[in-house]
Every structure is written in structure tokens, then in C-alpha cells.
Amino acid sequence: MIEYDRFSWWRTTFSWKGTALPLSFNRVFIATMYCAAFEAIYQFGLYERWFVASGLEGLDPFAHTVLGSIIGFLLVFRINASSGRYWEGRSAWGQIINSSRNLVRVGAEYTNEGIELAGLTTGYAICLRRWLRGNRDTLEAELYLPPEVREQAESFGNPPTAIAAAITAWISKQRRFGTLDSQLIRMLEVPLASMVDAQGACEKIQKTPLPYVYVAMIKQLILVYLATLPLVLCPRLGWWSPLLMGVLSLAMLGLEEASVEIEDPFGTHANCLDLEAYTLTIARDTGQLADLASRRHQQHTV
């Protein structure tokens, strides 16, 4: 995710990295050169009297106007759908962060094993991040997870679920030791269930792409529109046609690529969610909560 100054108009306007320009540049360039070649052939044909100027100039641009409007509406729906997925993913990770804090805050205060709980919670977040990006290993969580939990997680079809089960086992162990009563167990299970619910929301986004027929139709209509646009532009605008073609193709292809960029918010592209920062936040906050509770317990013991 790119951090930027939303009040800096010029810097944002002339940015390259993280914008739709590098994503659509090749196709915009091809469309512009295609229009320039069409204009050159058209001008050469007029010079050689292959056809008369009134032939193409008589084409009614109404059809392109209607098609352009349809594509515009489809692109708006496409971007709204992608934005909805993006913000739903961000909300799910916000829920995971808050639930992690609540889980460790209560668990560390009422037990003497808050550090272990903080490690399990951090390991859960790290494994979930990697799981959403197609990785099943627990290498990054080695510092936080006990070896037996790592081994169990890597044997599971869904590693984060195995770690959630390990957190439940931790709660059950505290109950057997008499550290937690039924009310405190409920206070721990509620945020844990919230984390698992948020995990399900993230997996829903990851495993449910936008319908292919809808995505393909937008691309096909854009191709038809841009391929036939020189028939309307060149007879009327002359050598200004390639410039307008470049602007129009950038608008359509750029918006379409922007929606593709944010459709999967858990990837590693420039505009995807900064999951590394979220997991670091969880590691920092849960670790500090557990450490604070541990020092408080030591003071009470003394």
C-alpha cells in the first residue's frame, strides 16, 4: 500500500510508480501507434485518390458515443466491485488486529502465560498473511510458535485454522489449571471467534474472483471500441487523432487496470494492503500487552 500526501496535487498527478500508467502503458502505446498508422494510410489514400474524403467523414459517430457510454458504466461497476473487495479486506484485518489485542489483553492479565498466548496470536496473523498469498509454510512464525504447533499447522489444509485451534487448546489448558472461570473463557473465545470470522471473510475475497463473463465482456468491448475508433477520429481530426486516441485509451485501459490492481487486496502489488505492517502491529501490541501483564504479576508476587 502506497502512503502519499493527499494534499499534494502536483506530486500525485505526475507520479509513475503505483499508478495505472505502467500497468497500461504498452496497450496505450499500441493503440496510439495503431491510430497513427491508420491516419497515415488514410492520408496516403486520399493523396493517391484511392477513395474520396466524404466516404469516412460521413460515418455517424453516434454508435461510438453509445458504446463509450456503455463501457463507462461497466467500468464504474467494475471499479466499485473491486473497491468493495478492497475495503472489505481492510475491515477484516482491522477486526483481526482489534480482536488480537482483546484476546491477549484479557488472557495475559488473568494468567501467567500471556507471552505464550501473544506468540500464538502473532503466529496466527503471520500464517494467515502467508496463507492468503498462497504459502502454507510457517517459517516466518518460527519465532512465535512452539515446534509442535508449527508441525501441526503445516499438516493442516488450512494452517491458520490449526493455530486458532492451538489458541483454544491454550484456553482449555488454563481452565484445567483453574486459572480461568467460565466467564473469562467466554471473554477469550469471543475475540478468537471474531478472528476466525475475519479469516473467513478474507478467504471469501481471495477465492471468489469477479465473474469471468463480466470481466471478459469489458475487455472485449474496450477492444472493439478502440479498434474502430480511428474510423471516426481520423477523417475529422487529422493528425490530432493519435493524441486523442492515447488519452481515450489511457482512460479506459487505465481504469480497467486500476480495478484489476485492487481486486485482490492481499497480494504484493503496490496498491495492495500492507499486510506486513498489520502483522507487525499485532506482534508489537500483543507482545507489549503480555510483557506489561507479566511485570505486573511479578510486582504483585514481590
Steps between C-alpha positions, in 0.01 A plus 500: 500500500640839399509777757458840339421862578139540387542880505791495252316537169800535268708220650206259480411609147847440361564174685599187311552227756178360635279660234318348205759642257759218522222239505334617177786679322571225246139475387457878493813526285373231261162673470666836430732355237209312344309826466807677357545220243132523409532876452810458283322243280194724482702805395697297247176357359359848455818612328496203263123540448424148620180638651329834554511688830123507534491122537628470857400850600142399447516235773270584789690499834177431690574127529838569663338751733249241619764226530732731689221581747428130552869428563513790744211360705657151497834642617328683785336178617832318461688753710227507765512120528879502535491784753242311704727197513795721598322670789342176617849350520625802694206478740567130556862567593394785726275251675791256535722771651239610753404145595867408547544786744190403695594133508851559637392786726262276693704180477823661618333679789331196653768237435875469535549382142412813305829492308408160355156627403653808336731273300213282383297805400788654307575169333135476398514842331826421319376165376172655386690763300710234331197275447315778319802533270514130420767387749434212740825502697553649846861613458437866583310399814783280632587758766146505639364145471604189694642222279202271556257773393703570187507133411126471549432817297707382204309171494166681488331594176446845652797594725339804671211280611747266671649792693153619599443149637828531692375823660181320603717223646691767695172631642392145587830438678452810712154378594634162608757675717219700661640833379193598298134473588216465250449876469864565417499213252208664325690829492787323326295292259304800369804684353644170377175425317510853359850433361385178336197678352729767353721225359195358324420842355853528362483152349167584340661795322807301399314199366211678328618709204261719306297297247714426194220572253469854638873570503550357150210702358654827617832416335329394177292819478805717566688319223214544251460866594869588466548291184222683315550845652749618232222465240326787676797706622738505204270654234397776739811581706788409273833462675342599831331160499793301652517745791130464576528125451776488761293697752187289448686171511680609820166586659338167415798268536631686806171481687465133412854426621443700820202279582707187429778629730275527806276200427727278712595719800726235655761482224842661479428774246561864583134575579424184697446510874816526709453169681859506627423820692181347642679189627778714648234704678354182647844372604587831664172558683446145623863473609481824695169402660642165609820659630307765694280236663804285582676786676182581691476139615862508618435817701199341669706191581769709664 
